[in-house]
Amino acid sequence: MKGYSKFCMPNSVFYGENSLAQLGEQVRAYGKKVLLISDRVMEKIGHVRSCKKILEDLNVSYAAYLDVNTEPTDLHVNEALNLCLREQCDVIIAIGGGSCIDAAKAVAVVATNGGYIGDFEGGKSPITEDPLPLIAIPTTAGTGSEVTNVTVITNTKEDIKMMIKHQAFLPKVAIVDPIFTISTPSQVTAATGIDALCHAVEAY
C-alpha cells in the first residue's frame, strides 16, 4: 500500500489588487486586539501605516513590534512575545518579507504553548495548543512563508538557524496584494521572482 501526502493551506487566501481591503473583516473574525509584527523598512515606506489605518478606522486596538530584521532571531521572537502577552493580543498581523512572517509564526505558537521557540525544533516538545490566529501579508514573492507550515529562526546562543515545521505554523489567512510590491527595489523584485520560479520548477 502506498503512502499518502497531505496538502495544507491557510483557511483563506485573498489575492489580487485591493485584497488588503479584506484585512478588517478578517481581524474581526479572529480577535479583538492585534499584535502587528513588521520591520523598520515597512514602516518607512508606509506599509505599516496602511495596516494601522485600517485597524484605526474599525476602532480595533493594536500594539506594534517593528524590530524584525533580515534574519529573524529568537531575540526578536522573545521581544515580540513579551509585547504580545503584556498587551493581551489575541490575533497577529505580519506584514513584510519571510523574516517578518516567520517571526510572527513563532510568536503565535509560543504565545499559547509557552517555552522557547527552539523547544519545538525536531518535535522535541509537542505543540498541544492552537496558536494565536495569524494573518500574513507578504510584500515580496520570494519565500511563500504566508502559505507554509515552516518557520526559520536563528538561535543566537548557538548561532544556528532552526527550521521548525508543524501545522501550527500555518497562518490562518494570507492577503497577497500586489500593491505592496510596487515599492520593492528592482533588484529585490528580480531576486525574489527568480526564487519563486525556482520553487515552481522544482515542484514541476
C-alpha positions in Angstrom: 0.0 0.0 0.0 1.4 3.4 -1.0 1.7 6.2 1.5 -0.3 9.4 1.1 0.5 13.1 1.1 -1.4 16.0 2.6 -1.6 19.4 1.1 -2.4 22.2 3.6 -3.2 25.8 3.1 -4.4 28.8 5.2 -8.1 28.9 5.8 -8.3 31.8 3.3 -6.1 33.3 0.7 -7.1 36.7 -0.7 -5.1 37.8 -3.7 -5.2 40.5 -6.3 -5.5 44.2 -6.4 -7.1 45.8 -3.3 -7.2 42.5 -1.5 -5.9 44.3 1.6 -9.4 45.7 2.0 -10.3 42.2 3.5 -8.0 42.8 6.4 -10.5 44.5 8.7 -13.1 41.7 8.2 -10.6 39.0 8.8 -9.3 40.7 12.0 -12.8 40.9 13.4 -13.4 37.2 12.6 -10.4 36.1 14.7 -9.8 38.5 17.5 -10.2 41.9 19.2 -6.7 43.2 19.8 -3.9 42.9 17.3 -0.1 42.5 17.5 1.3 43.9 14.3 4.8 42.4 13.5 6.9 44.1 10.8 10.2 45.9 10.3 11.5 49.4 10.0 11.7 49.3 6.2 8.0 48.5 6.0 7.3 51.3 8.5 9.4 53.8 6.4 7.7 53.1 3.1 4.2 53.3 4.6 3.0 49.7 4.5 2.7 49.5 8.3 0.8 52.8 8.3 -1.7 51.3 5.7 -2.5 48.4 8.1 -2.7 50.7 11.1 -5.2 53.0 9.3 -7.5 50.0 8.6 -7.4 49.0 12.2 -8.0 52.5 13.5 -10.9 53.0 11.1 -12.5 50.0 12.7 -11.6 51.0 16.2 -9.5 47.9 16.6 -6.8 48.2 19.3 -3.3 47.2 18.4 0.3 47.0 19.5 3.2 47.0 17.1 6.6 45.3 17.1 8.7 46.7 14.3 12.2 45.5 15.1 12.5 42.3 13.0 15.5 42.4 10.6 16.6 40.4 7.6 17.3 37.3 9.7 14.7 36.7 12.4 16.2 35.5 15.7 15.0 34.1 19.0 15.6 37.5 20.5 13.1 39.1 18.1 10.6 36.3 18.9 11.0 36.9 22.7 10.7 40.7 22.4 7.6 40.4 20.3 6.2 37.7 22.5 6.6 39.8 25.7 4.7 42.6 24.0 2.0 40.3 22.8 1.5 38.9 26.3 1.7 42.2 28.0 -0.8 43.8 25.7 -3.1 40.7 25.8 -3.2 40.5 22.0 -5.4 37.7 20.6 -4.6 38.0 16.8 -1.4 38.7 14.9 -0.8 40.5 11.7 2.6 40.1 9.9 3.5 42.4 7.1 6.8 42.1 5.2 9.0 39.5 3.8 9.6 36.0 5.0 11.5 37.3 8.0 8.6 39.2 9.5 6.2 36.4 8.8 8.5 33.7 10.2 8.9 35.7 13.4 5.2 36.1 13.7 4.6 32.4 13.2 6.9 31.7 16.1 5.2 34.2 18.4 1.8 32.8 17.5 2.8 29.3 18.6 4.9 30.2 21.7 2.2 32.6 23.0 -0.2 29.7 23.6 2.2 26.8 24.2 4.8 28.5 26.3 8.5 27.8 26.5 11.2 28.8 24.0 10.8 28.6 20.2 13.7 26.2 20.0 11.9 23.7 22.2 9.7 22.8 19.2 12.6 22.1 16.8 12.5 18.5 15.6 9.5 17.8 17.7 11.5 17.9 21.0 8.4 19.4 22.7 4.9 18.8 21.4 2.7 21.7 20.2 -0.6 20.9 22.0 -2.4 24.2 21.9 -3.7 26.1 18.9 -1.6 29.1 18.1 -2.9 32.7 18.0 -4.6 33.4 14.7 -2.1 34.8 12.2 -2.9 37.0 9.2 0.1 37.1 6.9 0.6 39.9 4.4 3.7 39.3 2.2 5.5 42.2 0.4 7.7 40.1 -1.8 7.3 36.9 -4.0 10.3 35.0 -2.7 9.6 32.9 0.4 6.0 31.9 0.2 6.0 31.9 4.0 2.4 33.1 4.1 1.2 29.7 2.9 3.7 27.3 4.5 3.8 25.5 7.9 7.6 26.2 8.5 9.4 28.9 10.4 13.1 29.6 10.3 14.5 31.3 13.4 18.2 31.8 14.3 19.3 30.5 17.7 21.5 33.3 18.8 23.3 31.4 21.6 24.4 28.6 19.2 24.4 30.7 16.1 22.4 28.2 14.0 19.3 28.5 12.0 16.4 26.4 13.3 13.9 25.2 10.7 10.8 24.2 12.6 7.9 22.5 10.8 4.4 21.9 12.2 0.9 22.5 11.1 0.6 25.1 13.9 2.9 27.5 12.0 0.4 27.8 9.1 -1.2 31.2 9.0 -5.0 31.4 9.2 -5.2 34.0 6.5 -2.9 35.2 3.7 -3.5 38.5 2.0 -1.5 38.9 -1.2 -2.0 42.4 -2.6 0.4 43.4 -5.5 0.2 47.0 -4.3 2.9 46.1 -1.8 5.4 45.0 -4.4 5.4 48.4 -6.3 7.8 50.0 -3.8 10.2 47.0 -3.8 13.6 47.8 -5.3 14.1 46.3 -8.7 17.0 44.0 -7.5 14.8 42.5 -4.8 11.9 42.1 -7.2 14.2 40.2 -9.6 15.8 38.1 -6.9 12.5 37.1 -5.3 11.0 36.4 -8.7 13.8 34.0 -9.6 13.4 32.4 -6.1 9.7 31.8 -6.8 10.4 30.5 -10.3 12.9 28.0 -8.9 10.4 26.7 -6.4 7.9 26.3 -9.2 10.4 24.4 -11.4 11.3 22.1 -8.5 7.7 21.3 -7.9 7.1 20.6 -11.6 
